[in-house]
Amino acid sequence: MVRQKTAGKKLNYRILRAGWPGKVKKLMSPLFIDDTYKSSLSVRDTEYAIKMIKDLFEHKLAEVLNLQRVSAPLFVTKGSGVNDDLNGVERKVSFDLKVDGTVGEVVFSLAKWKRMVLADYGFDHGEGLYTDMNAIRMDEEDLDNLHSVYVDQWDWERIISEEERNLDFLKEIVRKIYQAVKETELQVHKHYPRITPILPDDITFVHSEDLLEKYPGMDRSQREDIATKEHGAVFLIGIGGLLPDGSIHDGRAPDYDDWSTPTGNGKKGLNGDILLWYPLLNRTFEISSMGIRVNKEMLLEQLEIRNAMERKDQVWHQRLLNDEFPLSIGGGIGQSRLCMFFLQKLHIGEVHASIWPQDTLKQCQKAGVRLL
């Protein structure tokens, strides 16, 4: 059985049919163990492979998108508007400085920080940056095979022109990122021939509205699974804005991705997710959330939609409204997610160290799934 996300907190479980390699045990936590699973690599070989993958991929990403690596903060000042607010309800890990009481918040992502740095560091059109982002998301409820309270990703951002704020340009950038993913997968296979490549040659573009229209009786995870399993790799467009039935496909903050700009045929959204099909878990595997960022007009429109107009008075938002930031495109790409996918691991804890519920630790130990 595979656990699916649903609207609200109700859990929906569906029985796996073709594709699951062994018997599955459902635990009290949303964890799934395949009795036949055995890692292809030892712990030490895994650690070596993680470093190799990260070095390979970030080099390829920087090359295809013309990005420079920069240093990034682990925390930012509370109330500055720089932190990513995710859906606006998640608690942030925070602390106060002994010297003057200033409150710092551990970042959720660097979605807004990166755009500020593009301006402050003097990047030009067609140039961009990437950095290592580490976050703690203590309200993460889905501590399953793919989710952890610790998040590590490459955050990247690149300056674009007004003429590039369109769906065609977004697709062009997605294809370049997917090229870097494919090339890295092939390099992993070269080093470890027993790990067979599974990605298709090309990524398929699908709009969230099309999936809703085609599968109206399913929840969003089920719709994603059908599309991703069919194509192998999908870029799902239009995440955060209202769908025709009044729902949203998934939450997005109103102040970075542009999920409201019309793109033709009645559809909206200049953002999306890169989704891969993962046979080992028989489910969709998200590796990236990205998009063209809001200009000042779309910032105000989306803040109003989300009843968050008070944010416009924060320092970061004022700088954007005063034309101090360039137009940009950017996103995050999961580091551990990519390592897990390329190394065909059952649990994300096999490629990064975190803390887990006690039943997860016990069941993984019993099954021989070695968590770092």
C-alpha positions in Angstrom: 0.0 0.0 0.0 1.1 3.5 -0.7 0.2 6.5 1.5 -1.4 9.3 -0.4 -1.9 13.0 0.6 -5.4 14.2 0.7 -7.1 17.5 1.4 -7.1 18.0 5.2 -5.6 15.4 7.6 -7.5 12.3 6.5 -5.3 9.6 5.2 -6.1 7.6 2.1 -4.5 4.3 1.4 -4.7 2.5 -1.9 -3.6 -1.0 -2.7 -0.6 -1.4 -5.0 -1.0 -3.5 -8.0 1.7 -4.0 -10.6 5.1 -2.8 -10.0 5.7 -3.4 -6.3 8.7 -5.6 -5.8 7.8 -7.3 -2.6 5.5 -7.6 0.4 4.7 -4.4 2.2 4.1 -3.7 5.9 2.0 -0.8 6.9 3.3 0.7 10.2 1.8 3.1 12.7 3.9 5.9 11.2 3.5 6.5 7.4 6.5 4.3 6.6 6.6 1.4 4.2 9.0 -1.5 4.2 9.6 -3.8 1.3 10.7 -7.2 2.6 12.8 -7.9 -0.5 14.7 -4.6 -0.5 18.5 -4.5 -0.1 20.6 -1.5 -0.7 23.0 -1.8 -3.7 25.7 0.0 -1.8 27.3 -0.3 1.7 27.1 2.7 4.0 30.6 3.8 3.1 30.0 3.4 -0.6 26.8 5.3 -0.2 28.6 8.2 1.5 31.1 8.3 -1.4 28.3 8.2 -3.9 26.4 11.0 -2.2 29.5 13.3 -2.6 30.0 12.3 -6.2 26.3 13.0 -7.1 26.3 16.4 -5.4 29.5 17.4 -7.1 28.4 16.2 -10.5 25.0 17.6 -10.5 25.7 21.1 -9.1 28.5 21.4 -11.7 26.1 20.5 -14.5 23.3 22.7 -13.1 25.7 25.7 -12.9 26.9 25.0 -16.5 23.4 24.7 -18.2 21.9 27.7 -16.3 25.0 30.0 -16.1 25.0 30.0 -12.2 27.7 31.0 -9.7 27.8 29.5 -6.3 27.3 31.9 -3.3 27.3 31.4 0.4 23.9 31.4 2.1 22.5 31.9 5.6 21.0 29.2 7.8 18.8 31.8 9.5 17.4 35.3 8.8 15.9 38.1 11.0 12.3 37.6 12.0 9.9 40.1 10.4 12.2 41.0 7.5 10.0 39.2 5.0 13.0 37.3 3.7 12.1 33.9 5.0 9.9 31.6 2.9 6.5 31.3 4.6 5.5 28.1 2.8 1.7 27.9 3.4 1.8 30.5 6.1 0.9 28.2 9.0 4.1 26.2 9.6 6.1 27.1 12.7 9.7 28.3 12.2 12.6 27.3 14.4 13.6 30.5 16.1 16.0 31.9 18.7 16.9 35.3 20.2 20.4 36.9 20.5 21.6 37.4 24.0 23.3 40.7 23.1 20.2 42.6 22.0 17.2 40.3 21.8 17.1 40.2 18.0 15.1 37.1 16.9 16.5 34.9 14.2 14.5 32.3 12.2 15.9 29.2 10.6 15.0 29.4 6.9 12.4 27.3 5.3 13.9 28.0 1.9 15.8 30.8 0.3 13.2 31.6 -2.4 13.1 35.4 -1.6 16.7 35.8 -0.2 18.2 34.7 -3.6 16.3 37.4 -5.5 17.6 40.0 -3.1 21.2 38.8 -3.5 20.9 38.9 -7.3 20.3 42.7 -6.9 22.8 43.3 -4.1 25.7 41.4 -5.6 25.3 43.0 -9.0 24.3 40.0 -11.2 23.3 40.8 -14.8 20.7 39.5 -17.2 21.2 35.8 -18.0 23.4 35.3 -14.9 22.4 33.6 -11.7 23.4 31.9 -8.5 23.0 28.7 -6.6 23.6 27.8 -3.0 23.3 25.0 -0.5 20.1 25.5 1.5 19.6 23.6 4.8 16.3 23.9 6.7 14.4 22.5 9.6 10.7 21.9 9.1 9.5 20.8 12.5 5.8 20.7 11.5 6.4 18.1 8.8 3.7 15.5 9.5 4.5 13.1 6.7 7.7 11.5 8.1 7.5 8.7 5.6 10.1 7.2 3.1 10.5 10.6 1.3 10.0 13.3 4.0 12.2 14.5 6.9 12.3 17.4 9.3 15.6 18.1 7.7 15.6 19.6 4.2 18.6 20.1 2.0 18.4 21.5 -1.5 20.2 23.5 -4.1 18.4 26.9 -4.2 19.0 28.7 -7.5 17.9 32.0 -9.1 18.6 33.7 -12.4 17.8 37.1 -13.8 15.4 37.3 -16.7 13.9 40.0 -18.9 10.3 41.0 -19.2 10.1 39.2 -22.6 11.2 36.0 -20.9 8.3 36.0 -18.4 6.3 33.4 -20.3 5.6 29.7 -20.4 7.9 28.9 -23.3 10.9 30.3 -21.4 9.9 28.4 -18.3 9.8 25.2 -20.3 13.2 25.9 -21.8 14.7 26.2 -18.3 13.0 23.0 -17.1 14.4 21.1 -20.1 17.9 22.3 -19.2 17.5 21.2 -15.6 16.2 17.8 -16.7 19.2 17.5 -19.0 21.5 17.9 -16.0 19.4 15.3 -14.1 19.7 12.8 -17.0 23.4 13.3 -17.4 24.0 12.7 -13.7 21.9 9.6 -13.8 24.1 8.2 -16.6 27.2 9.0 -14.7 25.9 7.2 -11.6 25.3 4.1 -13.8 28.8 4.4 -15.2 30.3 4.2 -11.7 27.7 1.6 -10.4 26.6 -0.5 -13.4 24.2 -2.5 -11.2 22.1 0.7 -10.7 20.1 0.8 -13.9 18.9 4.2 -15.3 15.1 4.5 -15.3 14.4 8.1 -16.6 12.9 8.7 -20.0 14.8 10.8 -22.5 12.5 13.8 -22.3 10.3 15.4 -19.7 6.5 15.9 -20.4 4.7 19.1 -19.6 1.2 18.8 -18.0 -1.0 21.5 -16.5 -2.7 20.9 -13.2 -6.0 22.0 -14.7 -5.8 19.4 -17.4 -5.2 16.7 -14.7 -8.2 17.9 -12.7 -10.4 17.9 -15.9 -9.3 14.4 -16.8 -9.5 12.8 -13.4 -12.1 14.9 -11.5 -12.8 12.1 -8.9 -9.3 11.7 -7.7 -7.2 13.7 -5.2 -4.1 15.5 -6.4 -1.6 12.8 -5.4 -3.6 10.2 -7.4 -3.7 12.5 -10.4 0.1 13.1 -10.1 0.7 9.3 -9.9 -1.2 8.6 -13.1 0.5 11.3 -15.1 4.0 10.6 -13.8 3.7 6.8 -14.1 2.6 7.2 -17.7 5.4 9.6 -18.8 8.2 8.8 -16.3 9.1 12.5 -15.9 6.6 15.3 -15.7 6.7 19.1 -15.2 3.4 19.9 -13.6 2.4 23.5 -14.4 0.3 25.9 -12.4 0.6 25.2 -8.6 -0.8 27.5 -6.1 -3.7 29.2 -7.9 -7.3 28.3 -7.8 -8.5 25.4 -10.1 -11.9 25.4 -11.7 -13.4 23.4 -8.8 -12.2 26.0 -6.3 -9.4 23.9 -4.9 -5.6 24.4 -5.3 -3.4 21.6 -6.5 -0.9 22.4 -3.7 0.1 25.4 -1.6 2.5 28.0 -2.7 3.4 31.3 -0.9 2.1 34.4 -2.7 5.3 36.3 -2.8 7.7 34.3 -4.9 6.3 32.0 -7.6 3.9 33.6 -10.1 0.9 31.3 -10.1 -1.7 33.8 -11.4 -0.4 35.1 -14.8 -2.7 33.9 -17.6 -0.8 31.6 -20.1 -3.5 31.0 -22.7 -6.5 28.7 -23.2 -7.9 29.9 -19.9 -5.0 28.6 -17.8 -2.8 30.4 -15.4 0.6 29.9 -13.7 4.3 30.4 -14.5 5.5 27.8 -12.0 5.4 24.1 -11.3 7.1 20.9 -10.0 9.4 18.4 -11.5 8.0 15.0 -10.8 9.6 11.6 -11.5 8.2 8.2 -11.3 9.9 6.0 -8.7 9.2 2.3 -9.2 10.8 1.3 -5.9 8.0 3.0 -4.0 5.5 2.9 -6.9 4.7 6.6 -6.4 5.5 10.1 -7.7 8.8 11.5 -6.6 9.1 15.3 -6.5 12.6 16.7 -6.9 12.0 20.3 -7.6 9.6 23.2 -7.1 10.3 26.2 -9.3 8.9 29.0 -11.4 9.1 32.5 -12.8 8.9 34.9 -9.9 6.2 37.6 -9.2 6.7 41.1 -10.5 5.3 43.9 -8.3 1.8 43.7 -10.0 1.5 40.0 -9.4 2.9 40.3 -5.9 0.1 42.6 -4.9 -2.6 40.5 -6.7 -1.4 37.3 -5.0 -1.1 38.9 -1.5 -4.7 40.0 -1.9 -5.8 36.6 -3.0 -4.2 35.1 0.1 -5.4 37.8 2.4 -1.8 38.6 3.3 -1.6 42.3 2.3 0.1 43.2 5.6 3.3 41.6 4.2 3.7 44.4 1.6 5.0 46.6 4.4 7.9 44.3 5.2 11.4 45.3 4.1 11.8 42.6 1.4 8.4 43.4 -0.2 9.0 47.1 -0.1 12.2 46.6 -2.0 10.4 44.6 -4.7 7.6 47.2 -4.9 10.2 49.9 -5.3 11.8 48.1 -8.3 15.0 47.3 -6.4 14.9 43.6 -7.5 15.4 42.2 -11.0 12.9 39.9 -12.6 13.9 36.4 -12.1 13.2 32.6 -12.3 14.3 30.2 -9.6 13.6 27.2 -7.5 14.9 24.5 -5.2 16.2 21.0 -6.2 16.3 18.4 -3.4 19.8 17.2 -2.8 18.9 14.1 -0.7 15.9 13.5 -3.0 18.2 13.3 -6.0 20.7 11.1 -4.2 17.9 8.8 -3.0 16.5 8.5 -6.6 19.9 7.9 -8.3 21.0 5.4 -5.7 17.6 3.7 -5.7 17.2 3.8 -1.9 14.1 2.9 0.0 14.2 5.6 2.6 15.6 9.2 2.5 17.3 8.5 5.8 19.7 6.3 3.9 21.2 9.4 2.3 21.0 12.0 5.0 21.1 12.2 8.8 18.0 13.3 10.7 15.8 12.3 13.6 12.9 9.9 13.2 10.0 8.5 15.2 11.0 5.5 17.3 8.8 3.1 15.4 10.5 4.1 12.2 14.0 3.5 13.7 12.9 0.1 15.0 11.2 -1.1 11.8 14.1 0.1 9.6 16.6 -1.6 11.9 14.6 -4.8 11.9 14.3 -4.8 8.1 18.0 -4.0 7.6 17.4 -0.5 6.2 20.4 1.4 7.4 19.6 5.0 8.3 22.5 7.5 8.6 
